Amino acid sequence: MRTSHLSEDAIQQYILDATGCEADIIEHLWYCEICKAKLANYQSLFAAMQEQPRPAFEFDLAGLVLSQLPAETKESTRIDWPLYLFVSAVFSLIGIPLYWLRKEIATMLAGMIPFAIGLIAISTIPVILFQSIELFKKYKKQSDALNF
């Protein structure tokens, strides 16, 4: 038998599940008057809590919440086979000739003078920069619209 009194948790656990408690806890509760008194207090507290009516709102909370949610829209699960077929055809029309002509393309690029490569790079950098700025402005506008 235990010589020290039971903790509050042990007593509450006994009330909730007496069959799952250890034998020494049950034996201590059988002999100790102080722990019996605590047990009786907790049992009356738990019984009073069970008798309390369930809290209820005076309005239909579910109806209020559901009315504010956007309506469900079923997304189309249809597969766009024509689109996939078109994209595959375009990649094939570009990829197959590039694969067959890879040696000639490599020879042509190796023979280009560095000046021409520089001109190509210089002409593409402003376009990429302009597109990046426009994309950022669009993102900022959408972000501000979401933040009100």
C-alpha positions in Angstrom: 0.0 0.0 0.0 1.1 3.6 -0.7 2.2 5.6 2.3 1.8 9.0 0.5 -1.5 10.4 -0.5 -2.6 10.2 -4.1 -2.2 13.1 -6.5 -5.1 15.0 -7.9 -4.4 13.5 -11.3 -4.5 9.9 -9.9 -7.8 10.5 -8.2 -9.3 12.1 -11.4 -8.0 9.2 -13.4 -9.7 6.7 -11.0 -13.0 8.5 -11.5 -12.7 8.5 -15.3 -11.4 4.9 -15.6 -11.3 2.8 -12.4 -10.5 -0.4 -14.2 -7.4 1.1 -15.8 -5.9 2.2 -12.4 -3.1 0.4 -10.7 -3.9 -1.9 -7.8 -2.0 0.1 -5.2 -4.1 3.2 -6.1 -7.3 1.3 -5.6 -6.0 -0.2 -2.3 -5.0 3.3 -1.1 -8.4 4.7 -1.8 -10.0 1.8 0.1 -8.1 2.6 3.3 -7.2 6.4 3.3 -10.0 8.6 4.6 -8.4 11.8 3.2 -8.2 10.5 -0.3 -11.7 9.1 0.0 -12.9 12.6 0.8 -11.1 14.0 -2.2 -12.6 11.2 -4.3 -16.1 12.1 -3.1 -15.5 15.8 -3.9 -14.4 15.0 -7.4 -17.2 12.6 -8.0 -19.8 15.2 -7.0 -18.0 17.8 -9.1 -18.0 15.5 -12.1 -21.7 14.6 -11.6 -22.6 18.3 -11.4 -20.7 19.0 -14.6 -22.7 16.2 -16.3 -25.9 17.7 -15.2 -25.1 21.1 -16.7 -27.0 21.8 -19.9 -24.9 21.9 -23.0 -24.1 25.5 -24.0 -26.1 26.6 -27.0 -26.1 29.8 -29.1 -29.3 31.7 -29.4 -28.8 31.9 -33.1 -27.9 29.5 -35.9 -24.1 29.7 -36.0 -23.8 27.1 -38.7 -26.2 29.0 -41.0 -24.3 32.2 -40.5 -21.0 30.7 -41.2 -22.2 28.7 -44.2 -23.9 31.7 -45.7 -20.5 33.6 -45.8 -18.6 30.8 -47.5 -18.3 30.9 -51.3 -20.4 28.5 -53.2 -18.7 25.3 -54.2 -17.8 25.0 -57.8 -17.1 21.7 -59.3 -13.9 21.9 -61.4 -13.9 20.1 -64.7 -12.1 16.8 -64.6 -12.2 16.6 -68.4 -8.9 16.0 -70.1 -8.0 18.3 -72.9 -6.7 15.7 -75.3 -6.6 18.1 -78.3 -4.4 20.5 -76.4 -2.0 17.8 -75.3 -1.9 16.5 -78.8 -1.2 19.9 -80.2 1.6 20.6 -77.7 3.2 17.2 -78.4 3.1 17.9 -82.2 4.7 21.3 -81.7 7.5 19.8 -79.6 8.0 17.0 -82.1 8.2 19.4 -85.0 10.8 21.5 -83.2 12.7 18.7 -81.4 13.2 16.2 -84.2 14.8 18.6 -86.6 17.0 20.0 -83.8 18.1 16.4 -83.0 18.9 15.5 -86.6 20.7 18.8 -87.2 22.6 18.9 -83.9 26.0 18.6 -85.5 25.4 21.3 -88.1 23.9 23.6 -85.4 27.0 23.0 -83.2 29.3 23.8 -86.1 27.3 26.9 -87.0 27.4 28.2 -83.4 31.0 27.5 -83.0 31.8 29.6 -86.1 29.9 32.7 -84.9 32.0 35.5 -83.9 31.8 36.7 -80.3 30.5 40.1 -81.4 27.3 38.5 -82.8 26.7 36.6 -79.6 27.2 39.9 -77.7 24.6 41.7 -79.9 22.1 38.9 -79.3 22.7 39.1 -75.5 22.5 42.9 -75.4 19.2 42.9 -77.4 17.5 40.3 -75.1 18.5 41.8 -71.8 16.2 44.8 -72.1 13.3 42.6 -73.2 13.8 40.3 -70.2 14.1 43.3 -67.9 11.0 45.0 -69.2 9.0 41.7 -68.9 10.2 41.3 -65.3 9.2 44.8 -64.3 5.7 44.3 -65.9 5.3 41.0 -64.0 6.3 42.6 -60.7 3.8 45.5 -61.3 1.0 43.0 -62.0 1.9 41.0 -58.9 2.0 44.1 -56.8 -1.4 45.2 -58.1 -3.0 41.8 -57.3 -1.4 41.7 -53.9 -2.8 45.2 -53.1 -6.2 44.1 -54.3 -6.1 41.1 -51.9 -5.0 43.2 -48.9 -7.7 45.9 -49.5 
